[in-house]
Amino acid sequence: MSTSPGKRGAASSLEYYKNVLPRFGAEVVESFSLPSFNENFDVENHKITDEILLLGLNDVVSNFEQELQE
């Protein structure tokens, strides 16, 4: 997962780590980038405010959980 105040949500950093970080047989099975953090995250309530982004995160977490069970 990555985020930033910009519109790309640290997507470049996320891509780098997805391709470089896995070592010793590790595999990155899911990833999520949250763009425009200051606009899409409510710091006081600790939640994503954009419904589409929240659905995307929930989907990624669900897929990750399924991967763990296989």
Secondary structure, DSSP 4 states (H G I P E B T S, - for coil): -EE-SSTTTTHHHHHHHHHHS--TT-------EE-SHHHHEETTTTEE--HHHHHHHHHHHHHHHHHHH-
